[in-house]
Amino acid sequence: MDTGNLSEETYPAIWIESAKFNRDLTLQFGLLSGECKDENEFFEKSVALIGEMGNYSLIDLDDMFFGNPPKANNFK
């Protein structure tokens, strides 16, 4: 699924908000969208990914943000 196919509600809720926080974060959701068949699946997997990211270690955050991670408290 392409992120351009998201509804007017889902696109800003996930895509725009993640971009406001950090452009590198949008990449995670962009990669995820390629694995989804429709918006419902994308939304469910996005919520699960957000929960999973809350448990990432500092090394995981460093990798996800290409060596320039936000402070862990800001991220959570």
Distance bins in CASP14 RR format, pairs under 12 A and 6 or more apart:
PFRMAT RR
TARGET T0000
AUTHOR 0000-0000-0000
RMODE 2
METHOD distances of the structure
MODEL  1
1 7 0 0 0 0 0 1 0 0 0 0 0
1 10 0 0 0 0 0 1 0 0 0 0 0
1 29 0 0 0 0 0 1 0 0 0 0 0
1 30 0 0 0 0 1 0 0 0 0 0 0
1 31 0 0 0 0 0 1 0 0 0 0 0
1 32 0 0 0 0 1 0 0 0 0 0 0
1 33 1 0 1 0 0 0 0 0 0 0 0
1 34 1 0 1 0 0 0 0 0 0 0 0
1 35 0 0 0 0 1 0 0 0 0 0 0
1 36 1 0 1 0 0 0 0 0 0 0 0
1 37 1 0 0 1 0 0 0 0 0 0 0
1 38 1 0 0 1 0 0 0 0 0 0 0
1 39 1 0 0 1 0 0 0 0 0 0 0
1 40 0 0 0 0 0 1 0 0 0 0 0
1 41 1 0 0 1 0 0 0 0 0 0 0
1 42 1 0 1 0 0 0 0 0 0 0 0
1 43 0 0 0 0 0 1 0 0 0 0 0
1 45 0 0 0 0 0 1 0 0 0 0 0
1 46 0 0 0 0 0 1 0 0 0 0 0
2 11 0 0 0 0 0 1 0 0 0 0 0
2 15 0 0 0 0 0 1 0 0 0 0 0
2 30 0 0 0 0 1 0 0 0 0 0 0
2 33 1 0 0 1 0 0 0 0 0 0 0
2 34 1 0 0 1 0 0 0 0 0 0 0
2 35 0 0 0 0 0 1 0 0 0 0 0
2 36 0 0 0 0 1 0 0 0 0 0 0
2 37 0 0 0 0 0 1 0 0 0 0 0
2 38 0 0 0 0 0 1 0 0 0 0 0
2 39 0 0 0 0 0 1 0 0 0 0 0
2 42 0 0 0 0 0 1 0 0 0 0 0
3 10 0 0 0 0 1 0 0 0 0 0 0
3 11 1 0 0 1 0 0 0 0 0 0 0
3 12 0 0 0 0 0 1 0 0 0 0 0
3 14 0 0 0 0 1 0 0 0 0 0 0
3 15 1 0 1 0 0 0 0 0 0 0 0
3 16 0 0 0 0 0 1 0 0 0 0 0
3 18 0 0 0 0 0 1 0 0 0 0 0
3 19 0 0 0 0 0 1 0 0 0 0 0
3 26 0 0 0 0 1 0 0 0 0 0 0
3 27 0 0 0 0 0 1 0 0 0 0 0
3 28 0 0 0 0 0 1 0 0 0 0 0
3 29 1 0 0 1 0 0 0 0 0 0 0
3 30 1 0 1 0 0 0 0 0 0 0 0
3 31 0 0 0 0 0 1 0 0 0 0 0
3 32 0 0 0 0 1 0 0 0 0 0 0
3 33 1 0 1 0 0 0 0 0 0 0 0
3 34 0 0 0 0 1 0 0 0 0 0 0
3 36 0 0 0 0 1 0 0 0 0 0 0
3 39 0 0 0 0 1 0 0 0 0 0 0
3 42 0 0 0 0 1 0 0 0 0 0 0
3 43 0 0 0 0 0 1 0 0 0 0 0
3 46 0 0 0 0 0 1 0 0 0 0 0
4 10 0 0 0 0 0 1 0 0 0 0 0
4 11 1 0 0 1 0 0 0 0 0 0 0
4 12 0 0 0 0 0 1 0 0 0 0 0
4 14 0 0 0 0 0 1 0 0 0 0 0
4 15 0 0 0 0 1 0 0 0 0 0 0
4 29 0 0 0 0 0 1 0 0 0 0 0
4 30 0 0 0 0 0 1 0 0 0 0 0
4 33 0 0 0 0 1 0 0 0 0 0 0
4 34 0 0 0 0 0 1 0 0 0 0 0
4 39 0 0 0 0 0 1 0 0 0 0 0
4 42 0 0 0 0 0 1 0 0 0 0 0
5 11 0 0 0 0 1 0 0 0 0 0 0
5 15 0 0 0 0 0 1 0 0 0 0 0
5 30 0 0 0 0 0 1 0 0 0 0 0
5 33 0 0 0 0 1 0 0 0 0 0 0
5 34 0 0 0 0 0 1 0 0 0 0 0
5 36 0 0 0 0 1 0 0 0 0 0 0
5 37 0 0 0 0 0 1 0 0 0 0 0
5 38 0 0 0 0 1 0 0 0 0 0 0
5 39 1 0 0 1 0 0 0 0 0 0 0
5 40 0 0 0 0 0 1 0 0 0 0 0
5 41 0 0 0 0 0 1 0 0 0 0 0
5 42 0 0 0 0 1 0 0 0 0 0 0
6 12 0 0 0 0 1 0 0 0 0 0 0
6 13 0 0 0 0 1 0 0 0 0 0 0
6 14 1 0 0 1 0 0 0 0 0 0 0
6 15 1 0 0 1 0 0 0 0 0 0 0
6 16 0 0 0 0 0 1 0 0 0 0 0
6 29 0 0 0 0 1 0 0 0 0 0 0
6 30 0 0 0 0 0 1 0 0 0 0 0
6 32 0 0 0 0 0 1 0 0 0 0 0
6 33 1 0 0 1 0 0 0 0 0 0 0
6 34 0 0 0 0 0 1 0 0 0 0 0
6 36 0 0 0 0 0 1 0 0 0 0 0
6 38 0 0 0 0 0 1 0 0 0 0 0
6 39 1 0 1 0 0 0 0 0 0 0 0
6 40 0 0 0 0 0 1 0 0 0 0 0
6 41 0 0 0 0 0 1 0 0 0 0 0
6 42 1 0 0 1 0 0 0 0 0 0 0
6 43 0 0 0 0 1 0 0 0 0 0 0
6 46 0 0 0 0 0 1 0 0 0 0 0
7 13 0 0 0 0 1 0 0 0 0 0 0
7 14 0 0 0 0 0 1 0 0 0 0 0
7 15 0 0 0 0 0 1 0 0 0 0 0
7 38 0 0 0 0 0 1 0 0 0 0 0
7 39 1 0 0 1 0 0 0 0 0 0 0
7 40 0 0 0 0 0 1 0 0 0 0 0
7 42 0 0 0 0 0 1 0 0 0 0 0
7 43 0 0 0 0 1 0 0 0 0 0 0
8 15 0 0 0 0 0 1 0 0 0 0 0
8 16 0 0 0 0 0 1 0 0 0 0 0
8 39 0 0 0 0 0 1 0 0 0 0 0
9 15 0 0 0 0 0 1 0 0 0 0 0
9 16 0 0 0 0 0 1 0 0 0 0 0
9 17 0 0 0 0 0 1 0 0 0 0 0
9 39 0 0 0 0 1 0 0 0 0 0 0
9 43 0 0 0 0 1 0 0 0 0 0 0
10 16 0 0 0 0 0 1 0 0 0 0 0
10 17 0 0 0 0 0 1 0 0 0 0 0
10 18 0 0 0 0 0 1 0 0 0 0 0
10 29 0 0 0 0 0 1 0 0 0 0 0
10 33 0 0 0 0 0 1 0 0 0 0 0
10 36 0 0 0 0 0 1 0 0 0 0 0
10 38 0 0 0 0 0 1 0 0 0 0 0
10 39 1 0 1 0 0 0 0 0 0 0 0
10 40 0 0 0 0 1 0 0 0 0 0 0
10 41 0 0 0 0 0 1 0 0 0 0 0
10 42 1 0 0 1 0 0 0 0 0 0 0
10 43 1 0 1 0 0 0 0 0 0 0 0
10 44 0 0 0 0 0 1 0 0 0 0 0
10 46 0 0 0 0 1 0 0 0 0 0 0
10 47 0 0 0 0 0 1 0 0 0 0 0
11 17 0 0 0 0 1 0 0 0 0 0 0
11 18 0 0 0 0 0 1 0 0 0 0 0
11 19 0 0 0 0 0 1 0 0 0 0 0
11 26 0 0 0 0 0 1 0 0 0 0 0
11 29 0 0 0 0 0 1 0 0 0 0 0
11 30 0 0 0 0 0 1 0 0 0 0 0
11 33 0 0 0 0 0 1 0 0 0 0 0
11 39 0 0 0 0 1 0 0 0 0 0 0
11 42 0 0 0 0 0 1 0 0 0 0 0
11 43 0 0 0 0 0 1 0 0 0 0 0
11 46 0 0 0 0 0 1 0 0 0 0 0
12 18 0 0 0 0 0 1 0 0 0 0 0
12 19 0 0 0 0 1 0 0 0 0 0 0
12 20 0 0 0 0 1 0 0 0 0 0 0
13 19 0 0 0 0 0 1 0 0 0 0 0
13 20 0 0 0 0 0 1 0 0 0 0 0
13 29 0 0 0 0 0 1 0 0 0 0 0
13 39 0 0 0 0 0 1 0 0 0 0 0
13 42 0 0 0 0 0 1 0 0 0 0 0
13 43 0 0 0 0 1 0 0 0 0 0 0
13 46 0 0 0 0 1 0 0 0 0 0 0
13 47 0 0 0 0 0 1 0 0 0 0 0
13 50 0 0 0 0 0 1 0 0 0 0 0
14 20 0 0 0 0 0 1 0 0 0 0 0
14 21 0 0 0 0 0 1 0 0 0 0 0
14 25 0 0 0 0 0 1 0 0 0 0 0
14 26 0 0 0 0 1 0 0 0 0 0 0
14 28 0 0 0 0 0 1 0 0 0 0 0
14 29 1 0 1 0 0 0 0 0 0 0 0
14 30 0 0 0 0 1 0 0 0 0 0 0
14 32 0 0 0 0 1 0 0 0 0 0 0
14 33 0 0 0 0 1 0 0 0 0 0 0
14 36 0 0 0 0 0 1 0 0 0 0 0
14 39 0 0 0 0 0 1 0 0 0 0 0
14 42 1 0 0 1 0 0 0 0 0 0 0
14 43 1 0 0 1 0 0 0 0 0 0 0
14 44 0 0 0 0 0 1 0 0 0 0 0
14 45 0 0 0 0 0 1 0 0 0 0 0
14 46 1 0 1 0 0 0 0 0 0 0 0
14 47 0 0 0 0 1 0 0 0 0 0 0
14 49 0 0 0 0 1 0 0 0 0 0 0
14 50 0 0 0 0 1 0 0 0 0 0 0
15 21 0 0 0 0 0 1 0 0 0 0 0
15 23 0 0 0 0 0 1 0 0 0 0 0
15 25 0 0 0 0 1 0 0 0 0 0 0
15 26 1 0 0 1 0 0 0 0 0 0 0
15 27 0 0 0 0 0 1 0 0 0 0 0
15 28 0 0 0 0 0 1 0 0 0 0 0
15 29 1 0 0 1 0 0 0 0 0 0 0
15 30 0 0 0 0 1 0 0 0 0 0 0
15 32 0 0 0 0 0 1 0 0 0 0 0
15 33 0 0 0 0 1 0 0 0 0 0 0
15 39 0 0 0 0 0 1 0 0 0 0 0
15 42 0 0 0 0 0 1 0 0 0 0 0
15 43 0 0 0 0 0 1 0 0 0 0 0
15 46 0 0 0 0 1 0 0 0 0 0 0
16 23 0 0 0 0 0 1 0 0 0 0 0
16 25 0 0 0 0 0 1 0 0 0 0 0
16 26 0 0 0 0 1 0 0 0 0 0 0
16 29 0 0 0 0 0 1 0 0 0 0 0
17 25 0 0 0 0 1 0 0 0 0 0 0
17 26 0 0 0 0 1 0 0 0 0 0 0
17 29 0 0 0 0 1 0 0 0 0 0 0
17 46 0 0 0 0 0 1 0 0 0 0 0
17 50 0 0 0 0 0 1 0 0 0 0 0
18 24 0 0 0 0 1 0 0 0 0 0 0
18 25 1 0 1 0 0 0 0 0 0 0 0
18 26 1 0 1 0 0 0 0 0 0 0 0
18 27 0 0 0 0 1 0 0 0 0 0 0
18 28 1 0 0 1 0 0 0 0 0 0 0
18 29 1 0 1 0 0 0 0 0 0 0 0
18 30 0 0 0 0 1 0 0 0 0 0 0
18 32 0 0 0 0 0 1 0 0 0 0 0
18 33 0 0 0 0 0 1 0 0 0 0 0
18 46 0 0 0 0 1 0 0 0 0 0 0
18 49 0 0 0 0 0 1 0 0 0 0 0
18 50 0 0 0 0 1 0 0 0 0 0 0
18 53 0 0 0 0 0 1 0 0 0 0 0
18 64 0 0 0 0 0 1 0 0 0 0 0
18 65 0 0 0 0 0 1 0 0 0 0 0
18 75 0 0 0 0 0 1 0 0 0 0 0
19 25 1 0 0 1 0 0 0 0 0 0 0
19 26 1 0 1 0 0 0 0 0 0 0 0
19 27 0 0 0 0 0 1 0 0 0 0 0
19 28 0 0 0 0 0 1 0 0 0 0 0
19 29 0 0 0 0 1 0 0 0 0 0 0
19 30 0 0 0 0 0 1 0 0 0 0 0
20 26 0 0 0 0 1 0 0 0 0 0 0
21 28 0 0 0 0 0 1 0 0 0 0 0
21 29 0 0 0 0 0 1 0 0 0 0 0
21 50 0 0 0 0 0 1 0 0 0 0 0
21 53 0 0 0 0 0 1 0 0 0 0 0
21 65 0 0 0 0 0 1 0 0 0 0 0
21 69 0 0 0 0 0 1 0 0 0 0 0
21 70 1 0 0 1 0 0 0 0 0 0 0
21 74 0 0 0 0 1 0 0 0 0 0 0
21 75 0 0 0 0 1 0 0 0 0 0 0
21 76 0 0 0 0 0 1 0 0 0 0 0
22 28 0 0 0 0 1 0 0 0 0 0 0
22 29 0 0 0 0 0 1 0 0 0 0 0
22 53 0 0 0 0 0 1 0 0 0 0 0
22 61 0 0 0 0 0 1 0 0 0 0 0
22 64 0 0 0 0 1 0 0 0 0 0 0
22 65 1 0 0 1 0 0 0 0 0 0 0
22 66 0 0 0 0 0 1 0 0 0 0 0
22 67 0 0 0 0 0 1 0 0 0 0 0
22 68 0 0 0 0 1 0 0 0 0 0 0
22 69 0 0 0 0 1 0 0 0 0 0 0
22 70 1 0 0 1 0 0 0 0 0 0 0
22 71 0 0 0 0 0 1 0 0 0 0 0
22 74 0 0 0 0 1 0 0 0 0 0 0
22 75 0 0 0 0 1 0 0 0 0 0 0
23 29 0 0 0 0 0 1 0 0 0 0 0
23 30 0 0 0 0 0 1 0 0 0 0 0
23 65 0 0 0 0 1 0 0 0 0 0 0
23 66 0 0 0 0 0 1 0 0 0 0 0
23 68 0 0 0 0 0 1 0 0 0 0 0
23 70 0 0 0 0 0 1 0 0 0 0 0
24 30 0 0 0 0 0 1 0 0 0 0 0
24 31 0 0 0 0 0 1 0 0 0 0 0
24 61 0 0 0 0 0 1 0 0 0 0 0
24 62 0 0 0 0 0 1 0 0 0 0 0
24 63 0 0 0 0 0 1 0 0 0 0 0
24 64 1 0 0 1 0 0 0 0 0 0 0
24 65 1 0 1 0 0 0 0 0 0 0 0
24 66 1 0 1 0 0 0 0 0 0 0 0
24 67 0 0 0 0 1 0 0 0 0 0 0
24 68 1 0 0 1 0 0 0 0 0 0 0
24 69 0 0 0 0 1 0 0 0 0 0 0
24 70 0 0 0 0 1 0 0 0 0 0 0
24 75 0 0 0 0 0 1 0 0 0 0 0
25 31 0 0 0 0 0 1 0 0 0 0 0
25 32 0 0 0 0 0 1 0 0 0 0 0
25 46 0 0 0 0 0 1 0 0 0 0 0
25 49 0 0 0 0 0 1 0 0 0 0 0
25 50 0 0 0 0 1 0 0 0 0 0 0
25 53 0 0 0 0 1 0 0 0 0 0 0
25 56 0 0 0 0 0 1 0 0 0 0 0
25 61 0 0 0 0 0 1 0 0 0 0 0
25 64 1 0 0 1 0 0 0 0 0 0 0
25 65 1 0 0 1 0 0 0 0 0 0 0
25 66 0 0 0 0 0 1 0 0 0 0 0
25 68 0 0 0 0 0 1 0 0 0 0 0
25 69 0 0 0 0 0 1 0 0 0 0 0
25 70 0 0 0 0 1 0 0 0 0 0 0
25 74 0 0 0 0 0 1 0 0 0 0 0
25 75 0 0 0 0 1 0 0 0 0 0 0
26 32 0 0 0 0 0 1 0 0 0 0 0
26 33 0 0 0 0 0 1 0 0 0 0 0
26 46 0 0 0 0 0 1 0 0 0 0 0
26 64 0 0 0 0 0 1 0 0 0 0 0
26 65 0 0 0 0 0 1 0 0 0 0 0
27 33 0 0 0 0 0 1 0 0 0 0 0
27 34 0 0 0 0 0 1 0 0 0 0 0
27 49 0 0 0 0 0 1 0 0 0 0 0
27 63 0 0 0 0 0 1 0 0 0 0 0
27 64 0 0 0 0 1 0 0 0 0 0 0
27 65 0 0 0 0 1 0 0 0 0 0 0
27 66 0 0 0 0 1 0 0 0 0 0 0
28 34 0 0 0 0 0 1 0 0 0 0 0
28 35 0 0 0 0 0 1 0 0 0 0 0
28 45 0 0 0 0 0 1 0 0 0 0 0
28 46 0 0 0 0 1 0 0 0 0 0 0
28 49 1 0 0 1 0 0 0 0 0 0 0
28 50 0 0 0 0 1 0 0 0 0 0 0
28 51 0 0 0 0 0 1 0 0 0 0 0
28 52 0 0 0 0 0 1 0 0 0 0 0
28 53 1 0 0 1 0 0 0 0 0 0 0
28 56 0 0 0 0 0 1 0 0 0 0 0
28 60 0 0 0 0 0 1 0 0 0 0 0
28 61 0 0 0 0 0 1 0 0 0 0 0
28 63 0 0 0 0 0 1 0 0 0 0 0
28 64 1 0 0 1 0 0 0 0 0 0 0
28 65 0 0 0 0 1 0 0 0 0 0 0
28 66 0 0 0 0 0 1 0 0 0 0 0
29 35 0 0 0 0 0 1 0 0 0 0 0
29 36 0 0 0 0 0 1 0 0 0 0 0
29 42 0 0 0 0 1 0 0 0 0 0 0
29 43 0 0 0 0 0 1 0 0 0 0 0
29 45 0 0 0 0 1 0 0 0 0 0 0
29 46 1 0 0 1 0 0 0 0 0 0 0
29 47 0 0 0 0 0 1 0 0 0 0 0
29 48 0 0 0 0 0 1 0 0 0 0 0
29 49 1 0 0 1 0 0 0 0 0 0 0
29 50 0 0 0 0 1 0 0 0 0 0 0
29 53 0 0 0 0 0 1 0 0 0 0 0
29 64 0 0 0 0 0 1 0 0 0 0 0
30 36 0 0 0 0 1 0 0 0 0 0 0
30 42 0 0 0 0 1 0 0 0 0 0 0
30 45 0 0 0 0 0 1 0 0 0 0 0
30 46 0 0 0 0 1 0 0 0 0 0 0
30 49 0 0 0 0 0 1 0 0 0 0 0
31 42 0 0 0 0 0 1 0 0 0 0 0
31 45 0 0 0 0 0 1 0 0 0 0 0
31 46 0 0 0 0 0 1 0 0 0 0 0
31 49 0 0 0 0 1 0 0 0 0 0 0
31 64 0 0 0 0 0 1 0 0 0 0 0
32 41 0 0 0 0 1 0 0 0 0 0 0
32 42 1 0 0 1 0 0 0 0 0 0 0
32 43 0 0 0 0 0 1 0 0 0 0 0
32 44 0 0 0 0 0 1 0 0 0 0 0
32 45 1 0 1 0 0 0 0 0 0 0 0
32 46 1 0 0 1 0 0 0 0 0 0 0
32 47 0 0 0 0 0 1 0 0 0 0 0
32 48 0 0 0 0 1 0 0 0 0 0 0
32 49 1 0 0 1 0 0 0 0 0 0 0
32 50 0 0 0 0 0 1 0 0 0 0 0
32 52 0 0 0 0 0 1 0 0 0 0 0
32 53 0 0 0 0 0 1 0 0 0 0 0
33 39 0 0 0 0 1 0 0 0 0 0 0
33 41 0 0 0 0 1 0 0 0 0 0 0
33 42 1 0 1 0 0 0 0 0 0 0 0
33 43 0 0 0 0 0 1 0 0 0 0 0
33 45 0 0 0 0 1 0 0 0 0 0 0
33 46 0 0 0 0 1 0 0 0 0 0 0
33 49 0 0 0 0 0 1 0 0 0 0 0
34 41 0 0 0 0 0 1 0 0 0 0 0
34 42 0 0 0 0 1 0 0 0 0 0 0
34 45 0 0 0 0 0 1 0 0 0 0 0
34 46 0 0 0 0 0 1 0 0 0 0 0
35 41 0 0 0 0 1 0 0 0 0 0 0
35 42 0 0 0 0 1 0 0 0 0 0 0
35 44 0 0 0 0 0 1 0 0 0 0 0
35 45 1 0 0 1 0 0 0 0 0 0 0
35 46 0 0 0 0 0 1 0 0 0 0 0
35 48 0 0 0 0 0 1 0 0 0 0 0
35 49 0 0 0 0 0 1 0 0 0 0 0
36 42 1 0 1 0 0 0 0 0 0 0 0
36 43 0 0 0 0 1 0 0 0 0 0 0
36 44 0 0 0 0 1 0 0 0 0 0 0
36 45 1 0 0 1 0 0 0 0 0 0 0
36 46 0 0 0 0 1 0 0 0 0 0 0
36 48 0 0 0 0 0 1 0 0 0 0 0
36 49 0 0 0 0 0 1 0 0 0 0 0
37 44 0 0 0 0 0 1 0 0 0 0 0
37 45 0 0 0 0 0 1 0 0 0 0 0
38 44 0 0 0 0 0 1 0 0 0 0 0
38 45 0 0 0 0 0 1 0 0 0 0 0
39 45 0 0 0 0 0 1 0 0 0 0 0
39 46 0 0 0 0 0 1 0 0 0 0 0
40 46 0 0 0 0 0 1 0 0 0 0 0
40 47 0 0 0 0 0 1 0 0 0 0 0
41 47 0 0 0 0 0 1 0 0 0 0 0
41 48 0 0 0 0 0 1 0 0 0 0 0
42 48 0 0 0 0 0 1 0 0 0 0 0
42 49 0 0 0 0 0 1 0 0 0 0 0
43 49 0 0 0 0 0 1 0 0 0 0 0
43 50 0 0 0 0 0 1 0 0 0 0 0
44 50 0 0 0 0 0 1 0 0 0 0 0
44 51 0 0 0 0 0 1 0 0 0 0 0
45 51 0 0 0 0 0 1 0 0 0 0 0
45 52 0 0 0 0 0 1 0 0 0 0 0
46 52 0 0 0 0 0 1 0 0 0 0 0
46 53 0 0 0 0 0 1 0 0 0 0 0
47 53 0 0 0 0 0 1 0 0 0 0 0
48 54 0 0 0 0 0 1 0 0 0 0 0
48 55 0 0 0 0 0 1 0 0 0 0 0
49 55 0 0 0 0 0 1 0 0 0 0 0
49 56 0 0 0 0 0 1 0 0 0 0 0
49 64 0 0 0 0 0 1 0 0 0 0 0
50 56 0 0 0 0 0 1 0 0 0 0 0
50 75 0 0 0 0 0 1 0 0 0 0 0
50 76 0 0 0 0 0 1 0 0 0 0 0
51 75 0 0 0 0 0 1 0 0 0 0 0
51 76 0 0 0 0 0 1 0 0 0 0 0
52 60 0 0 0 0 1 0 0 0 0 0 0
52 64 0 0 0 0 0 1 0 0 0 0 0
53 60 0 0 0 0 1 0 0 0 0 0 0
53 61 0 0 0 0 1 0 0 0 0 0 0
53 63 0 0 0 0 0 1 0 0 0 0 0
53 64 1 0 0 1 0 0 0 0 0 0 0
53 65 0 0 0 0 0 1 0 0 0 0 0
53 69 0 0 0 0 0 1 0 0 0 0 0
53 70 0 0 0 0 0 1 0 0 0 0 0
53 72 0 0 0 0 0 1 0 0 0 0 0
53 75 1 0 0 1 0 0 0 0 0 0 0
53 76 0 0 0 0 1 0 0 0 0 0 0
54 60 0 0 0 0 1 0 0 0 0 0 0
54 61 0 0 0 0 1 0 0 0 0 0 0
54 64 0 0 0 0 0 1 0 0 0 0 0
54 72 0 0 0 0 1 0 0 0 0 0 0
54 73 0 0 0 0 0 1 0 0 0 0 0
54 75 1 0 0 1 0 0 0 0 0 0 0
54 76 1 0 1 0 0 0 0 0 0 0 0
55 61 0 0 0 0 0 1 0 0 0 0 0
55 72 0 0 0 0 0 1 0 0 0 0 0
55 75 0 0 0 0 0 1 0 0 0 0 0
55 76 0 0 0 0 1 0 0 0 0 0 0
56 62 0 0 0 0 1 0 0 0 0 0 0
56 63 0 0 0 0 1 0 0 0 0 0 0
56 64 1 0 0 1 0 0 0 0 0 0 0
56 65 0 0 0 0 0 1 0 0 0 0 0
56 69 0 0 0 0 1 0 0 0 0 0 0
56 70 0 0 0 0 0 1 0 0 0 0 0
56 72 0 0 0 0 1 0 0 0 0 0 0
56 75 0 0 0 0 1 0 0 0 0 0 0
56 76 0 0 0 0 1 0 0 0 0 0 0
57 63 0 0 0 0 1 0 0 0 0 0 0
57 64 0 0 0 0 0 1 0 0 0 0 0
57 69 0 0 0 0 0 1 0 0 0 0 0
57 72 0 0 0 0 1 0 0 0 0 0 0
57 75 0 0 0 0 0 1 0 0 0 0 0
58 64 0 0 0 0 0 1 0 0 0 0 0
58 65 0 0 0 0 0 1 0 0 0 0 0
58 67 0 0 0 0 0 1 0 0 0 0 0
58 69 1 0 0 1 0 0 0 0 0 0 0
58 70 0 0 0 0 0 1 0 0 0 0 0
58 71 0 0 0 0 0 1 0 0 0 0 0
58 72 1 0 0 1 0 0 0 0 0 0 0
58 73 0 0 0 0 0 1 0 0 0 0 0
58 75 0 0 0 0 0 1 0 0 0 0 0
58 76 0 0 0 0 0 1 0 0 0 0 0
59 65 0 0 0 0 0 1 0 0 0 0 0
59 67 0 0 0 0 0 1 0 0 0 0 0
59 69 0 0 0 0 1 0 0 0 0 0 0
59 72 0 0 0 0 0 1 0 0 0 0 0
60 67 0 0 0 0 0 1 0 0 0 0 0
60 69 0 0 0 0 1 0 0 0 0 0 0
60 72 0 0 0 0 0 1 0 0 0 0 0
60 75 0 0 0 0 0 1 0 0 0 0 0
61 67 0 0 0 0 1 0 0 0 0 0 0
61 68 0 0 0 0 1 0 0 0 0 0 0
61 69 1 0 1 0 0 0 0 0 0 0 0
61 70 1 0 0 1 0 0 0 0 0 0 0
61 71 0 0 0 0 1 0 0 0 0 0 0
61 72 1 0 0 1 0 0 0 0 0 0 0
61 73 0 0 0 0 0 1 0 0 0 0 0
61 74 0 0 0 0 0 1 0 0 0 0 0
61 75 1 0 0 1 0 0 0 0 0 0 0
61 76 0 0 0 0 1 0 0 0 0 0 0
62 68 0 0 0 0 1 0 0 0 0 0 0
62 69 1 0 1 0 0 0 0 0 0 0 0
62 70 0 0 0 0 0 1 0 0 0 0 0
62 71 0 0 0 0 0 1 0 0 0 0 0
62 72 0 0 0 0 0 1 0 0 0 0 0
62 75 0 0 0 0 0 1 0 0 0 0 0
63 69 0 0 0 0 1 0 0 0 0 0 0
64 70 0 0 0 0 0 1 0 0 0 0 0
64 72 0 0 0 0 0 1 0 0 0 0 0
64 75 0 0 0 0 1 0 0 0 0 0 0
65 71 0 0 0 0 0 1 0 0 0 0 0
65 72 0 0 0 0 0 1 0 0 0 0 0
65 74 0 0 0 0 0 1 0 0 0 0 0
65 75 0 0 0 0 1 0 0 0 0 0 0
69 75 1 0 0 1 0 0 0 0 0 0 0
69 76 0 0 0 0 0 1 0 0 0 0 0
70 76 0 0 0 0 1 0 0 0 0 0 0
END
